[in-house]
Amino acid sequence: MGTKIKLIRDFDGKVCGREPYNCYVVMIPYGNEKGELEWEMTLIPTSKDVTIGYLPMTSNVVIEQAFKFLGKIYGWGGSFSANDCSGLVRQVYACFGFELPRNSEAIAETYDLGGRECFAMIPSKKLELLEKVPAGTLLTMEGHMMICLGMVGKEPYVISSCATYISPEDGSGRLVEPYGVFVSNLELLRKNGKTWLESIKYFQWKEY
């Protein structure tokens, strides 16, 4: 997601032996046997999940892109050809023209996205802010980043790619290992016993 491919406009001819009906004609880079960069012309059907230019950045579109990862495996640093929390955010936001840093702390301090520090705020104040920020806002705590989906009643929900968390349900401190992209509230616990809500350190308040 968010990958840019060179589009050939107004192409007149055949590609791979066929007329490019209902297809985009594109150039794909690859490395030849000598390790040199070469380009190959190919077709991408217009029915594929591609678009010409960047997507319009609205709350609905941010969430729509994020949900395309729902249920996919977690991959720390891109392992398993998958995404960790910051990798998910980078791919989603690349669709809108943002080239974000690799890790969550650096993304949190990206002021083009309206990065604001809120670590010292009490949970009730953070909840007040979450009621005001647009869906699609980025939330960051130490070592983890989430995309805010909005409020259900008085409870905020997020989507993120996460390896583990501590279950808050029975007080047993059970380690839950989803290793994937899922939706949750902010009552999940960290190893230090604090909730995700308590642990939020930065939020990106960007008006769409």
N, C-alpha and C positions, 0 to 999 in steps of 0.2 A: 504494500500500500504506500502511495506517495511517490513511487518511482516515476521519474520523468523519462519519456521515450521520444526520440526524434520522429516527428510526423511529416510525411511527404504529402503536401497538398496538391490538388489538381493533377493527380497522376494519370497519365494516359498510356495504357499498355497492360501487360499481363505480369503477374507475380506468381511464381511457383506453378506456372502453366494455367493460370485461371484469371479471369477478369475480377477486379476487386469489388464486386457488388456487395453492398452492406458490410464493408470491411474498411478499416483504417489501414493505409499503407505506411509502414514504419521501418525505421532502420534500427537494428539491434546490434550492439557492439559485442565482439567476442575476441578471444585470443587465439591466434593460429598456432601451428606446431612450433614455430620459432619464438612464441611468446609475444608476438607483435599484435598490435590492435588492428582489427579489421571490422568491417560493417557488413551486415547481411540484411537485404530487404525481405520483409515478410508481411503477412496479413494478420490483423487482429479483428475478429468479428465485432460489430457494433453492439452486439448483445452482451459482450463481456463488460465487467465492471471497470470501465475506463471512461475518461472524459477529456475533452479538449480544454486545456488550461486548468487553472486552479478552481476548486469548488468554492461556492459562496460560503463565507464563514458565518453561520448562524448556529444557535444552540441545537436546533433540530438536526442539522447536518453533522455537527460534531458528534452528537450522540449516535446518530445512524452509522457513522463510520466506526465508532468505538464498538458498537454491538456486532459488527462483522467479525470481531475477534472472540466473541463470547464462547466459552468452552474450549478454546484452544490451549494447548499445553504451554506451561511456563518454561522459559529458557533463559537462564541467567547469562547476561552478556551476549545473547544471541545463540546460545547453544541449542541443539536440536532444531536448528533453523526456525526458532521461535523467539518470543519476546519476553523480556522481563518487564517490570513496571515502566521504566523510562523508555524502553524500546517501543512499547505499545503507544505511549504518548507521542514519541517522535514520529512514528508512522502515521498516526492520525493527523497530527498537526502539519505534517509535510503536505497533506492534501490541500492546505490553505496557503502554502508558500513559505512556511516557517522551517528553517534549518536549525533545529535545536541542538544543544550540547548533548553529550552521550549519557551523563549521569543525572540523577534526580536533583541533587543539590545545585548543580549548575543551571538546570532548567528553572528551578525555583527562583533563581536570582536574575532571570531574563526579564529585564524591565520593559521590553517591547510587549510582553504579555501582562504587564501590570503587576509584577511580583511584589508582594507585601509580606513582611514578617509579622507573625501573630503568636509566636511561641509563648509569650508571657501572659496572653489573655486567658481568663478563666473559661471553662467549657460553656457556660451560659452565654458569654459574649461571642464566642465562636459560633454558637448556634444562631445568634442574632444575625451575624454576617452571612451564614449559609442560607438564611431565609431571603437574603437580598441579592446574592450573586447569581448570575445567569447559569443555567445548566450548561455544562461543558467546561466550567471553571476547573482549573488544576489545583489539587490540594497535595501538599507535600509534608511528610514527617521524616524523621531520621531513617534513611535507607528505603523509603517507599514513597510512591507517587500514585495518585488516583485521579480519575475524572469524575467530577460531581454530576449526578444525574438530576438533582433537585430534591424537593421535600415530599414526603408522603405523610400528610398531617404535620406533626411537629418533628418528624424524624428524617434526617438527611440520608440519601443513598448514593453510593459510588460504584463505579466499575473499575477494576484494576487487574493486573496480572500479578499474582501473589503465590509464593511458595508455601508458607506456613503462617498460622496464627494460633492464638490460644483461645479455646472455646469459652465464652462467657456464660453459657447456658446453665451448667450445673455446679459451677464453682470448683470443679475438680482440677482445673488447670490442664485439661487434656489438650495435647498438641494436635491440631487439625492440619492435614497436608493436602490441600487441593491441587497445588502445582498447576495452576491454570488461570484463565481469565474468568472472573465471576462478579456478580453483583452482591453488594452487602450493605448493611448499615455501618455506622461508625462505633458500634458498641463492642466490636471484636477487640481482643486483648493482645498486647505485646508481651514479650518475655519479662519486661520490667513490671508487669501488672497494670499498666496504664491502658486506657481505651485508645482506639484510633483517634477519636475526637479530642481527647486530652493531648494527644501527641502531635497534632497538626502544628507545623512550624511556619509554613508559608502558604499563601493562596494567591492565585493569579486572577485579579479582578479585571477582566477585559470586557469592555462593552462591544457587543457584536453589532 
